[in-house]
Amino acid sequence: MYKHILCIAGAMLTLISCSSDKDETQNEAEVQSTAIIGTWDATELEIDNETASDDAKFGKQILDFLTAENCFIITLQFNEDLTASASNSANYIEVNATATGLDIPCPTDSDVNESTYTFDGETVTTIDENGDELAIGVSIEGNIMTVDASDLDIPNFSEDGQLIFVKR
C-alpha cells in the first residue's frame, strides 16, 4: 500500500513538473518583444576616443553634462499598441561660454517623430508617417537599452558607438 501511494505521488509530480519547450520558447519571445515597452532616456554615448570625430566627442560631453543635470535630450517611447514616439532636443542645444566655463541650458524645445514599430528582441523597425523604414539594432538588459548610434540620424550622436538609454 505504501509503495502504491509513493508510485502515484511520483507519477503525479512527474506529470505536474513536465512542461513543453514550446511554452517556454513562446514565453521568452513574448518577454523579449515586450521588454522595449516604456519610456527610455538617452543617458550616455559610448565612443572610442581614439577614432571618434571631434563632433562625437563634443556630443558626448554635452550629453554627459545635461544628463548630470537630469536633462534628457533624446527620449524614446514605445507603447503596447506598437506606436512609438521619439523626442529629440539635439537641434535646440545652446552652448554658452561664460567666465567660469561652458553653460549648457536644458533645451525646452524638441522635435517629436511619431511612428509604428516592430521589435524582434534585437532590431526595432520603425515606419514613420511618410512610410520611411528605419531598422535599429538594440540590446536590452533589464532597464538598460543599448542602441547602435550609427543606426540613428541625430546630429553629433550618429557616429560609430553605442547610445545608452535608461528606462524610466
N, C-alpha and C positions, 0 to 999 in steps of 0.2 A: 504494500500500500504506500509506504514511504517513498519507494522508488518510482511509483507511478506519479505521485504528486510532484516529485523532482523533475521527471521527464516532461510532464505537462507544463510546469513552470518554465523549464528550459526552452521548450518549443515556443511558448508564448513570448518569452524575452527575445528569442531569435526573430520571430515574426515582427515584433514591435520595433526592434532595432534596425531592421533592414529598411533601406530607402533606396530609391532608384538614383542612379547617377544623373539621369535626365533632369530630375527635380533640382539637384544641386547645381548643375550647369545652368539651368534656366534661372534659378535664384541669383547666381553670380552675375549673369548677363543683365538681369534687372537692376541689381545693385550698381553695376558699372554704368548703365545707361542713366540712372537717376542721380549718380554722385555729383553731377555737374549742376543740378538744380539749386538755385540760390543766387546770392549777390556776392561777387568777387571783386576785391580791390587790389590793384597793382601796387605792390609794396617794394619791389626790388628788381633791378635789372642786373643780371649776372653776365659779365662780358670778360673777354680775355684782354687785359690791359696792354699786352704786347702787340696785339693785332687790331684792336678796336680803333675806329676813327676818333678824332677829337670830338666830333658831334656826339658820338655814342658815349664817350667818357663824360661829356658835359651833361648829356641827358641823364646819365646815371647819377651824377652829383645832384642835379635838380630833383630827381625822383627821391633820392635819399633824404635831401633836405626837407621836401614837402611831406614825405611820409613821417618823418620825425615830428612834424607839426600836426599830425593827424589830418593831413590834406591829401586826398586820393584823387589823382588827375585822370586815372583810367579805371572805370568800373564796368563790369560785365554783369548782366542779369539774365539768368536762364530760368524760364518758367516751365511748369509741368505741361502746359498746353503746347510746348515746342515753339513758343515765341521767345525772342531774345531782344535785348537792347544793349547797346554799348555807348557809354558816356565818356567822351574824350575831351579833356581841357588842355591838351598839349599846345594847341594853337593859340591859347589865351594866356600863356605864361609870360609874365613880365619880370625881367631881371633888372634890379636897380642897384647901381654902385653907390655905396654910402661911405662915410669916413671910417666906419668900423668893418667894412666888408660888403659882401653882396646881400641884398634883401630880395627875397622872392615871395611876394604875397600869394596866398592861395587864390587861384582863379575862381571867379564867380560865374563865368560863362563856360559852356561846354557844347560840343556838337554831339547830338544823340542820333544814333542809327538804329532803326528797328529792322528786325529780320525774323525769319523762321530758322530752325536748326535741327540737325540730327546729331547724335553722339553715339559712337560705337565703342566707347571705352578708350580710344586712342586718338580719334580725329573728330573734331567738331566741324561740321559743314554747315555754313550759313548761306541763306539765299535772301538777298535784300529785296526791297520793293521794286527795284529795276530788273530783278531776275538774275543779278550777278551772283555767282557762287564763289565762296572762299572756303578752302579747306585748311584747317589749323591743327597742327599736331599738339596734343596736350597729354599730360600725365597728372593724375590726381591721387594724392595720398592724404587721406583724412581731410583736413581743411586747407591744404596747400595744393594749388594748381600751378604747374609749370607749363609755360607756353613757349614754343619756338618763336622767338622775336622776329626772325626773318619771314615768318608767315604773315605778319601784320603789316599794315600800311599806316604807321604812326610816325610822324617826324621825330628824329633822334632816338627812336626806340626800335627801328626796323633792322638793325644790324644783326649779324650772327650773334647769338646769345640766347639767354633764357629770361623771360619776363615772369616773375613770381607773383602770383595772386594769392590772397588770403580770403577765405570765406567768412562773411560776417556772421 
